[in-house]
Amino acid sequence: MGLREELEARFGNNFSDSLVERLSHSADMGFVPQLVWAGIKINIIPDYVIYPTSVEDVIDAVKIALKYKVPITPYGRGTNRYGNALTTEGGILLDFSKMDKVEIDESNMVAITEPGATWKLVDLAAQNKGLQLRTFPSSYDSTVGGGIAGDALGIGSYEYGFISDNISFVDMINPKGELVHLEGGNLALVAGAEGTTGIIVKAGIRLRKYSPTEALVLSFNSFDDAIKAIGEFYREVIPAWHVQVRGPTISSYIAQKFNAKLSPGKWNMIILYPSLRSSLVEPKLYRIAQAFSAEVYEGEWTGWWSFNHGVVAALRTKGLLIHQHGLIHYTKINDLVKELEGTLGRLGELSPNSGFDLDIDLEKREVLLVNAFTEVSLKPNDKKLIYDLAKNTLMMDSFVKVGGSLLSIGMFGHKYSRNRLSAMGKTFQQLGIDRYEVIKKYKEEMDPEELFNPGKVFDPKKRGKVVFEIVRRQQEALQFRFGIGFVKAVVPGGEVSGYSAVKRFLDIFTDYSLECIDCAMCVTVCPQFRLIPQVPYAPKGMFDFVKGAISYHHLYGSVDIPDSAIAEISGCHKCGLCDGVCPAKIPISSLLVKLNSIVAKKVPEEPPVKIPLTQDPEVASIVDNNSDIAIWVGKYLVDNPTVAIAALKILKALGLKVKLVGTEYDSGFMSYISGGEKLQQKIKSNEEILSNSLEVITIAPEDYKVLSEVYRDYANMLGLKVTYEVSPIDIRVLKSIQIDGKGEEIYLHVACFSSSYANDVIRRLSDMGFRVRKVEGCSGAVLEKNIGKRADMMARALGSKYPTLITLCPLAAAKFRESGVNAKTLIEFIAEKLRINIPTEVKVSKIELSSAERNSLQATVLNSIVNALTKRVNLIADTVTFTTSGVDEYKKIIEPLVKEALEDASNSINNYVSSIVEEKKKNGMKYEDLIAYLSSLTKELNAVISSIQFDSIADGIVEQVKRQSTEEFDASVLKSSLVFLIRDNEQLLKEKSIKMLNVS
């Protein structure tokens, strides 16, 4: 048993080596990905991702890493900017999303928390007990484990200091795989060590009594006045809780973007303090205002914690933001400004390539946390960016020159680690502890192989040594006297090749992904993440996936993103909660719909299946083709036809006659989400069926979405008159019946396209006396019945959380039941309450492929493609001198060859599939069973082709070309060209492989 097998055997569903999981853990708020894109081969893509759920899981993961001598890296939310949570040599990454339990010890005023809990989660739990956090990082949605590991500062640090000042204990797993308990001075081993000395599994966070918070803003006309006011705070010991000073440009942008109560163009000091202390704080504030001619007005507490990331979002308007933060004594602030002005331009005047602005937190012990921001004109995917990133080095040096330090070390600033851990580590200085020496000695003794978060904090000797290249490359940009601009002028710019490659797969989604600031606020509100707490299932993870894919290209020379991966990252609920909290104002939910369409375009249509719904005379009696009420059953009920029977029987009980539109009809939903290319044709054909109807009742939410909205939008353009009203069956029935709910609790699953009428359903059920609990989470049943695994994970998560699910979506009900979840549709539930008998199972021809048949189909597809390309290796080898022209040009040369090869491959696959069908016919399989079998073949073939990573096929062809060719050539250009061409013609493979099959 090897490493992978051992990890999978031990962690099961909490282990993954999928491309989606790996790439989604390859970015944070900083610029490490851009450094990789610039040619620094930091392997920021983990080989394996584990989601531990217990201390025992972490111990076992560490022991396995030790056994195989594989690096292991802890990951919280990836909101820092120094690469702390990113790998440097791949290996195992531990994502603590599933270890987020919080218990409040009221008597001792301590929160006992697991490392994956966010500060927001801890604060809310504490507030439920009349307590609250003393201090927390400005990244409120970052994790406790990450905050302790970095010994962060933030909101409340004016009164309570560093995170290390507010910890009662930490339990961690050390590099020997042992559980150790740390208190008092021993906390120096973990606070600020950034995961290099151990992995945090539990912590005690000190709390304070809850108090309403007041806010005042002092608005100063000049930086000098603001600095003098800071001095007064320390001299007067004003008993505030949090004090922050925002520069004039920052204030202007924050006021504009977030409607914050700040004076634009002024130096604004925000003071937060408990209401109880108003009489102690406010008189001193007014005296300071009078002394320095400051305007005073009431501020607001709500939302201030978000504005550190909000500043980043607001300032990214004209150019890319470069941000550095460090710690200095408050008397050194003028010295720091002089240093920065010498390289960045004037303070308070922030524009691309000119000037900088500051955001300053006052901390305990007369320490300032200073955030310095400067803008550059380049995009984050420009080849020249690494030279502008050299300004980070200038800013780092400036902090140290005035006796300060960086806030964090990560993989950037090893030479500053003593300053950070000892010079500015007042918590442990006061205990007589040299934290730098303590951590360094412990690391050397306990982790000689440097397996724990290698490349961070200290100069690496064995692992992660590539991080030295960061400093070398940045110093290279500074070798001329302030020569960043000169170097940029002589270096070619333009898009990095990885960006261009990934955009081919993900289109506009790629551009928006680079605007994500990794604040993780979307993660906190995402209902799917609450069900499946894994990074790819929240928008941040989806955007990080893009950055990871670009990095993958630069690390390995090429990248291929299968449709199954796109389906997995885009299969969200589209509830829009992330849109509402995103500081960068990214239209996330609409982007994910567009991402869905990329996959949907390539899903081949399945053969229509007509299910006999009216075999029961009772059901048949409701059908009247002359009725002006139509019930649209549609193709999506093929997997769950009992719902249609239940709906028909309920409508019969209501005394209705309906025109039946059966399972052989397609509303065009997939055509709609794939861009509408075939939608107009389907609308026209369906209008012939519906034209005489006054009302159309739908059963599947997908059909409701299309018939009620999309058909009306297209009607004028197509010259059609849509006169009918569309009603979802759930609302139509609830309007007409009365049931005594008797306080019964219902867990109502609201599927994506039922959200427009779900609240009406809930209201009506509540009025009947049911206690309705709303459950969100896309089952992914439409796309993922063809590809992906997200739907299965969602079903398992919901099944483990709720005893029974009542869903508005028949597709979701089928998917849930398939996964062992006790689920039924609302219509089936209502039928039971009305004592209407419905069949437990409708006889449907549904034949699944065996495991052997699946494996054989997969092997046939792969071998057909490889063999077809191999036949053309000689001719490809004869063209490789043209690879010097680049991918776009070389693609044009070999495109006919690749298309011809894929035609051959699809014919081979088609012959294989045809032979299987013929064999089934010879063995006496009935016509309806053959149709069902062909449907399963279509789905499986789609899944196989959509899941293949064609770069592995391209690797083999490139190696064959190397053996054939006597010319030198660019292997990465050949590989990328092959991957793009195969992926571009993927639809050809799918359609022609299953075309013209005779089942009659």
N, C-alpha and C positions, 0 to 999 in steps of 0.2 A: 504494500500500500504506500503510495507516494503522498506528498504534501497535499495536493488538491483533494485526493480521495479521503484522506484523514480529516481534513477540514469539513468536507461535505458530510461525512459519516457522523461527525460530532455535532455539527450545527444545523444540519438539515435545511429547512426553509430560511433560516437566518444566515445562510452562507450564499454568496453569489460570486461568480466570476464572469457574469454577463457584461457585454460591452456597455450596456446602459448604466449599470451600477458603477462600473469602473470609471467611465468618463464623467459621470455626475459628481464624482468626488475628486475632481482634478483642478479646482479653482477656488479662490477665496476673494476677498475684497481687494487684494493687492495685485501686483504686476508680474507675479511669477509666470503665468502663462505667456505673457508677452516676451519675457526673457527667453522662454523655450522657443517661441516663434522666431526669435532673433538668432537662434542657432546654439543656445546653451543647452546641452543634452541632460537636463535634469529630468529624471523619470518620475514625473508627478502623477502618473497613472498607476494606481495600485493594481496588483495582480489579482487580489482577492479582497472582497468586502465582507465583513462579519458584523452582524447586529447582535451584540451580547444582550441578554435579558437578565443576567444574574452575575454575582461575584464569581461563582464557579465557572461561568462561561469565560470570563476574562482570564481567570487562572489557567484554564485549559488552553485558551488561545495563546497565551504567553508560553506555556510549556511546549506547545507544538512549534511555535516560532523558534524557541531555543533549540529544540530537537533538530530542526532543519536549518538553523542559523539564517533565518529570514527576517528582515526588518519588520517592525510592527509600529504602527503610527495611530495615535488616538485622534478622533475627529468628533467635534461637537456640532456646530452649525456652519463652520467655515466662514465666519464673519470678520476675522482679523485680516491684516494686510501684510503679514510678514512670512506667509507660507508655513506657519506653525503646524497647521493641520494637514499639510500636503506631504506626500511621500517624496523622497529624493532618489530612491532606488527601487521603486515599486514595492513589492512585498505585500504584507497583510495590513489592511486598514480597519480599525475598529470604530464603527459609527454607533454612538451611544443614544440614538434616537429612542430606542426601546427601553432604556433605563432612565426613566424620568419621574420616578415616584417621589413624593414629598410628604413628610409627616411633620406636624408642628408640635413641639414640646412647649406647651404654654407656660408651665411653671418655671422653666429655665430660659424662656424666650429664645429658643433656638429652633431653626428649621433643619430637620434631618433629611437630606436630599441625595438622590442619585445624580451622577455626573451629567446625564442628558437632560435634566430638567432645566428649563430656561429661567432666567431671573424673573421674568414676568409671571411664570407659573408659580414660583416660590412666593412672590409678592402677593399674588391673589390668594393663595392658600393661607398666608399669614394674615391677610386682611380679614378673612373669614373668622379668624380667632381674635380679632381686635389688635393685631400686631402688623408690622410691616418691615420691609428691608431697611437697614441702616444706610447702606450704600450699594450701588450696583453699576455695572458698566453702562455707558451711554447706548450700547447695543443691548437694549432691554430684552431682545429676542435671542441673544446668544446664551450659551449654556453655562451652568455653574462650574462644570469641570474645566471648560476653557478659560473662564474668568479667574479661577484659582491658579491654574497652570501658568497663566500670563501675569498673575498678580496685578490685576487691572485696577484702574481708577475710573471715576465717573460721577454719576449723580450722587450727592450726599457725601462726597469725599472731603469737602471743606470741613465738615464736622467729624467724620468718622475715618478718614484716611484711606489707605490702600485696602484692597480685598483682604490681604493678609492680616490686617488689623481687626478683621471682623469674622474670623474663622475660629471655631472652638476646637475642631479636630478634622483630620482627613484620614480616611482609610485608602491605601493604595496597594497595588500589586507591584512589587519591586522587580528588577531585572532577573531575579532568581525564581520568579513565579510564586513568591511568598506574600501573604497578606500582612501588611504592617499598619499599625495605628500610630498616628502622629499628632502630638499636641505641643503647645508652647513653643519653645525654641526649635524643636524638631520639625516644625512646619517649614523651616528654611529649606528642607530637602525637597519640598514640592511646590511651594508658592514661588512662581517666577522661573521654575525649571523647565516649563513648557513641554512637559511629557518626556523629558530625557532621562529622568531618574525613576520614574514609576508611572503607573496608570491609575488615575483616581477612580475609585468605585463608590465612595460615599463621603459626605462632608457634613459638618455642622456649621450652619450660617447664623450668626448672632442677629437678633431682631430687636426692634424698639417698639414701644407702644404706638398704636395708630394715632395719628393726629391729622386733622385737616391742614392742608398746606396753603399758605398765602404766597403771593408773588408780587414784587414791585420791580419796576424797571427804572434805572437811572440812565439817562441819555446824555452822553458827554460830547462836546464839540470837537475835542482833540484827543489824540492818543496819550499825550502827556498828562492830561487831566484824568483819564481813565487809569493810568499807571499810578498816579498819586492816590487815587481812590482805593486801589488795591492795597497800597501801603497802609492806608487808614484802617482797612479791615483787619489786617494783622496787628497793627499797633493798638487798636481799640478793642480787639477780640470781640467783634460783633457776633452774637450767638445765632448766626444763620445756619441753615442746613446745607444749602448748595449755592454757590456763586459762580456765575459764568459771564465772560465778557466777549461780545461778538464785534468784529471789525465792521467798518462802514459798508464795504461791498457785500459781505456776508449778510449783514442786517438788511440791506436793500433787497437782496435776492430772497431771503427767508420771508420777509414781509410780503413780497410779490407772489411767491409760489405757495406759501402756506397761510397767508393772512395772519401772520404772527404779529403781536403787538410790539413792534420794534420801530424805532425812528429810522427811516431810510437815510443812508449816508452818514449816520452818527455811530459813535462807539457806545453800544448798549450793554449795560451791566444788568443781568437778570439775577435777582436775589430771591431764593425760596426759603421759607422758614415756617415752622409750626405756628398755627394760629395762636396757640397759648403764649407764645413769646412775642406777640405783636408789640406789647408795651415796652419790651426790652430792645427790640430790633428797630422799629420804625423811627423813633426819635433820632437815633444815630444816623440812619439813612438820610433823613431830611437835613441833618447838619452837614453830612458829606455833600449832598446835592447843592446846598447853599454855598459851601466853601469852594466848589469847583464849577459853579454855574450850570449844574445839570438839571434837565427837566425830569420830573418824577411823575410816573403814572402807573396805574395798576396793571400788572401783567396777568398771565394765566399759567396754571400748572399743567393742565391737560395737554399732553403731547410733547412737552419739552424733551422728554427722554429720547424721542425719535430724531431729534434735529441734528445730531452728529452725522447720521447718515443722510438726513434731510439736507444738510449743507452740501454734501457731496452731490446729491441729486440736483439741488438748485443751481449749483455753480457749473454743472455740465451743460451749459447752454451755448457757449461760443466755441469751446474747445475741450480738449481732454484735461482732466484735473490731475495734478500730481500733489499728493498729500503726504505730509510727514508730521508725526507728533513725537514730542519728547518732554523730558522733565528738567526744570531749572529752578534755582532759587529765585524768589520774586524780585530780588534786587538786581538780577542779571538780565532782566527782560530788555532793557535798552541796549545792552551789549549784543544780545541775540539779534535784535532788529538791525543793528549796524552790520553785523556779519551777513545777514540775509539780503540786505539792500545792496551790498557789494556785488552780489551775483544774480539776484532775481529782479531788481528794480525797486520802485517805490512802494512803501507800505500803504495798504488801503486802496491801491489802484490796480484792480485785477482785470487783465485782459489777456488774450492769447499772446504768449511769449513776452509779456511785460507785467511786472509788478506782482505783489502777493498780498494776502490778507491773513489775519490771525483769528483764531477762536480759542479763548483761554479759560481753563477751569482753575479756580482757586482750590488748592488742596491743603490738607492738614500739614502742620510743621513748616509753613511758609514756602511750600512747594507749588509751582505752577505746572499744570499740564497744558502745553502749548501746541495747538494744531496749526500748522502752517500750510497754506494752500497757494499753489501757483497753477496757471493754465498754459497749455501749449496748443498750437494750432493743428497738430496732427491727430489723426484718428487712431484708435487703439490697435488697428490692424495694419498700420503703416510700417514699412521696413525700417524707417528712420527713428522709430519711437525709442529704441534703446538709447539713443544719444540724448534725447530729452529726459529719459529716466535717470540719466547721470545727475540730474538736479537733485534726485533723492540723496545721492552721495554728498553733494554740496550741503544739503540741508542737515544731513546726519552730522557731518563734520562741524557745522555751525553750533549745534547743541553741545557737542563735547568741548569745543573751544571755550565756551563760557562756563565750563564746569558742570554741565548737565549730562543727560544720557538720553537714549531712545526709550520709548515706552516699552518696546518689546524687541527681542533680538531675532528670533526665528532663524531663517537661513541667510539673512542679509548682513548682519552687523556683528560678527563674532568679536571683533576688536573693541566693541563698545560694551561687551557683557559685564566686565568688572565695574564699569561706571554704573550700569543699570542695577546690578545685583547688590553692590556694596555701597558705592558712593551715594546713590539715591535710595537705597533700601533702608530707610530710617527705622522701619519696624524692627528689624533684627540688629541694626547698629545699637539701638538702645538696650538690647539684651547682651551686647558684647559679642555678637556673632558675625563673622565675616561670611556672608551667604555665598559669595562667589567661590571661596575656597571649600566650603562645606559641600556645595553641589558638585564641584569639579572632582573632589576626592571621592565622593560617593559614586559618581559616574564611572570613574576610572577603576574603582575596586569592584563594583557590582555589575558593570556592563562593559567588560573589556572588548567584546565583539561589536560594540556600538550598534546594537539591534534596536534600542528604544529611541524612536524618532530621530534617526541619524541625520547629521548635517545641521542640527539646530543648536543654538546657544554657544557651543564651544567649537573651536577649530576641529573638524573631523580628521581622524588619522587613518581610519580603515574604510568607513562607508560615507557616502554622500559627499565625497571630496569635490565633486563637480561644482558645488556651490562656490568654491573659490573663484570659479570663472566669472561669477556675477561681479565681484569686486574688480577683477582684472579688466573686464569689458567696460565697466563704468569708468575706471581710471583711464582707460584708453581714450575715452571720449573727453577726458579732462586734461590730456597731456599738453594741449596748448593752453595758454593763459585764457581761461574762460572761453575755451574754444569749441563749445558745444555747437554753436551756430556754424562755425567753419566746417567742422566735421560733417554736419548734416548737409552742408552745401555740396560737398564732394562725394557723398554717398548716394547711390540711387535709391529713390523712394518707391512708393506704390504699394499695392496690397501684398501682404505676405501670402505665399502660395497656399498655405493651409486654409486661410480664410476663403480664398477663391474656390478651393476644392469643396469645403463644407457647404458653402452657399449653393453649390450645384444640387445638393441633396435637400437642404432645408429652406432655401429661398429667403424671403424677407425675415423669417424667424431668426436667422443668423445675425442680421443687423441689430435687431432689438436685443438679442442676447448680450451683445457687447455693451449695451446701455445699462444692464443690470448692475446694481452696486452691492449685491450680496449682503443686504441688511437682514434678510431672513424674515421680514415682517409677513411676507406672503405665506411662509411656511407655517407661522403661528395660526393664521386664520383658515388655512386650507382644510376643508372637511375630509378630503381624501387622505391627507397626511395623518390626520388623527386616526383614521382607520388603518392605514398602512404607513407607519412612521419610518419611511425609507425615502431618502433624498430625491430619487427620480420622480416620485409621485407628488412633488410640490413644484411650483414654478421656478424657484431658485435652482433646484436640481436640474430642471429641464434646460435652463439657460446655461448652467455650469456644464451640462452635457456638451453644448456647442463649443465652449472654450476648450473642454477636454478633447473633443474631436479634432479641433485645429491643432492642439498640442500633439495628438497622436500622429497626425500627418507629418509634423516636423521631427518627431522622434523616429518614425519608421518609414518615412519617405512616401507614404500614401495612406489613404483612409477610405473605407467603404462603410456606409451607414445603411444597413438593411432596413427594409420597410417595417419589419417586425419591431425594430428599435424605435422607429418614428411613431408607430402605433402605440408603443408602450409609454413613451414620454408624453404623447398628446392626448391620451384617452381619459381626460379629466372631466369633471362634472359641469364645467362651464358656468359655475354659479356666479362668478364675477366678484367674489369677496376679495380676491387678490388685486383686482383692478382698483378697488376702493382704498387699499392701504399702501399701494406702491408709491414710494416717494419720487421715483423716477418717471411716474405717470406712463408706464408701459401698458398698452392695451392688451393685457395678457390673454384674457379669455377669447377675444376675437382672433388673436394670433394662433391660438391652439385649434380653433375651428379650421383655419387655413392650413395648419399643419396636418390635421385630419385629412383634408382634401388631397394632400399629396399621396397618401396611402390609398384613399378611397378610389382615386382615378385608376389605380392598378388592380383593383379587386375585380376579377372577371365575373360576369353575371352567371348565376346558377340557373340550371334548367327549371322552368316553372313546374310546381308540384300542386296538383289539384287534389285536395283532401275532401272526401265525401262527408260533409258536415250534416247532411239532412237525411241520413239513414234512419234516424229515429223519427217515426211519424209525428210525434209531439213537436219536434223541432221543424219538420217539414211544413207543418200547418201554419207556421208564421210567415213563410216565404210567399210573397206576392210580387211578381215582376212589374205589376202596374202601380205599385205603391210609390208615393212621392217621398218616402223616407228610405234612404239606402243605408245599409250597414256595411262599412268597409272592413272586411277581415284582413285581406292582404297577405303578402308573402311572408311577413314577419311572424305570422301565427303558425307557420309550418312546424316550428319547434315546440309549440304549446297550444294545440288546437282545442283543448278542453276549455280554455278561456272563451273561445268563440261560442261553444255549445252553451256555457253558462250565460253569456251575454244574450244569446237568442232566447233562452228559456226565461230569463228575467223580463225581456221585452214582451214576450208572449203573455207573462203574468200581468204586464201593464196594459194588455189589450191592443198591442200594436201589430201591424203587418209591415214587413220590410222587404225591400229589394236586396238580395244577397249578392255582395261582391266578394268572391271567394279567394282562396289562398293562391290562386294562379295569377292574381293581379298585382302589379307593382306600382305604387304611388310615385316612385322616382326619388325616394329619399336619398339613396346612395348617389344618384346622379346629382342631386342638389348639393350634397356636402363635398362632392368631388369637382365642383365647378360648373355644373349644369349643362355639360356638352350634350347629353342625351335627354335632358329633362324636357325640353320643348316637345319632342316627339311623344314622350309618355303623357304629358299633359293633354295633348290633342287627342290621343287614343282614349284616355280615361274620361275626357269630357263627353265623349259620345255615350259613355255608360251613365254619367252623372247628370247630364244636361236636363233631364226631366225631373230631377229631385229638388225638393224644397229644403230637405235636411239630410246631411250625411253624418252618420255616427261612426266614429273611429274607435278602434280598440287599442292599437299600438300608439304610443306618444309620438313616434317618428312619423307615422302617417298623419297624425293630427297637425304636426308642425308644417308639413308640406301642403296638405290640402287646405288648411285654414289661412296660411300666410303666403306661401310661395306661389300657389296657383293664382291667387288674387293679384300678386305683383306682376305675374307674367300675362295675365288675361288681356289687358289692353294691347300689349305688344303683339299678341298672337291673334287679336281680333275675336276674342272669345268673351262670352258673358257668363260670369260666375254668379248665379242667383241664389244658390243654396247656402244655408248656414251649416257650419261644421261644429259638432259637439263631441267632446270626448265621452266615451261610454260612462265613465265614472260620474261625471257631472250630470249627464242625462238621466241616469238612474237615481242618483241621490236627490234630484229635484222632485222625483215622483213617488218616493217611498217614505215610509216612516218605520223606524226601528228604534226600540228602547235599548240604548247602549249599556245601561245599568252600571256605568262607571268602569266598564272594561277597558283595559289599557291596550292600545294598538301601537306597534312600532311600524310607522308608515314610511316605506322607502320611496323617496322622490327621485325618480330617474331624470336624466338630463333634460329631455324634451317635454317633460310633464311639469316643469317648474312654473310655467306661465299660469297654470290652473290649479296647482297643488294647494295653495293657500285657501282657495275656494272649497276644495275637497276637505281640507282640515276643518274649516269653519263649519261646514255642514255636518261632518261627523261629530264635532264637539257639541253642536246644537242638539244632536240626537242622544247625547249623554256618554259618548266615548271619550276616553282620555287618550289623546293622540300625541305620540312622541315622533317628531320628524327625524328621519334618518336620511342623510345625504351620502352620495357616493355613486359614481357612475359604474355600472356593471361592465361596461365596455363590450356589451354583448353584440353590437352590430359589427364593429371592425374585428373584434377579437375572437369572434367565432371562426375567423379565418386565420388570424395571426396574433402572436403576443401571448403573454401570461398574466397581464394585469387583472383581467376579469376574474381569473381563478383566485388570485391573491385577495381581491376585493371581496369575493364571495366567502372565502374562508374567514376573513377578518370580521365580516358582518355576522357570519354564523356563530363565531365564538363569542360575540358581544351581545347578541339578542336571541331570546328563546325562539321567537317566530317573527318572520318578516312578512308584512303585507305590503305589496309593491304595486305601483301604478303602471308598471311595465311588464308585459307578458314575456318579453325576451329576457329581462332580468330574472323573472321568476324561474324560467327554464334553466338559466345559468346557475342560479343559486341552488336549485334542487339537484342539478347535475353535480354540484360540488358538495352535496350532503347537507345543505342548509334547509331547515324547515321553513319553507316559503310558499306563499300563494298570492295571486293577484287580488286586488280589492274586489273585483267582480266575483271571483270565486268565493271570497269571504262573505260578500253580500248575499250570494245565492244560498250559502249555508244558513245565514240568519233568516232568510225567507223560506227555509226548508224546501228548497228546490233541489231535486236530485240531479246531479251532474255526473257523467262517467268519470271514473278515476283515471281512465286512459282511453284515448281514441286510437283506434287501430291505424297506425301510420307506418308506411314503409320507411324505415330509418335504419340503414345498415352502416355501421361504423367499420372502418378498415382495421384489420388486425395489426398488431405490432410488426409482424413480419412483412405485411404488405406495405406499411409505412416506410420501414427501413429499405425495402426493395425499391420503392418509388424514389426515395431520397438518393440512393446510390445510382439509380438510372439517370436522374437529373444531373447529378454531379459528373458522372462518367460521360454523359452525352455532350455536355459543354466542354469538358477537358479534351475529349477525343476530337471534337470538331475543331477546336482551336489548335490542337497539336498537329493536325493535318496541314495547317497553314503556317507552321513555325518557320519553315524554310523561306517562305515569301516575306514573313514579318522580319526575319533576320536580315533579309536583303535590303530593308528600308531603314535600319536603325541609325544610319548616319544622320537621318533627318531629326532625330530626337533632340538635337541641339537647338532646334527651332522652338522648343517648348511644347507643352501639352496641347494647347489649343490648335496649333498648326499640325502637330504630328497626328492628332486624332483624325484630321481630315484625310491623311494618307492611308491609314489602316482601317478607317470606318467601313469601307466596302467588304474588307476581309472579315471583320468581326460580325457584321450583319449576315454575311453569307454563312459564317460558322454557326451563328445562332439559329438561322433557318434550318440548317442541317440538324442541329441539336434538337430543335422543336419537333422536327419530323421523326427523329429517333424516339423521343419521348412519346409522341402521338402514337407511333407504331406499338410501343410497349403498352400504353394505356388501352389501345384498341384490342390488342391481343388478350388483355385481361378481361375486357368486356365480352369479347367473343367467347372466351372460355366459360364465363358465367352463363352466357346464352346456351352454350352446348350442354351445360350441366342443368338446364331447365329452369333458370331463374326467371320469375315472372316479369312482365313489362314494368309494373309499378315499382318492383324491387330493383330492376335495372336502373330506373330513373333515380331512385334513392341512392343507389350505389354510385352512380355517376356524379350525383351531387356531392357525395362524400369525397370522391376522387378529386373533383374540382376544388373543394375546400383544401384538401391536403396538398394538392399540387401548388395552389396559391401560397399556402403556408410554407412549403419547402422553398420555393423560389424567393419568397419575401424574406426568408430568414438566412439565406446563404450570405456569407461574407465573401464577396467575389475577390477580395484582395488575396485570399489564400489561393484561389485558382490562378490569379495573375502571377503570383510568386512562382508557381510551377512553370508557367509559360515563359517567364523571364529567364528562369534557370535554363530551360531548353534553348532559348535564343542565345544565351551566353555561350553554350556549348557549340552552337551552329555558326555563330558570327565570328569573323576574323577582325571586325572593326570594333573600336572602342565606342561605347554609347552610354547615354544617361539612363540607367536602369529605372530610376524613379519616374522619369517621364514616360517610359514604356509601360511601367506598371500602372501609373495613374491613368494613362490613356485607355488601357484595357479595362480597368475598373469602370471608368466613366461610360465607356461605350457599351459594356455589358449591362450596366445599370440603366442606361438610357433606353436600351432595347428590351428591358425586362418584360414589358407588356407584350411584346411580340412572342416571347417564350411562353407566357401564360396562355395567351389566346390561341396560338397555333398548336400548342401541345395538346389541347383538349378539343380542337375544332373537328367538325364533321364526323363525330362518332355516331354510328348507327346502332340505336338500341331497339329499333322496331323489329 
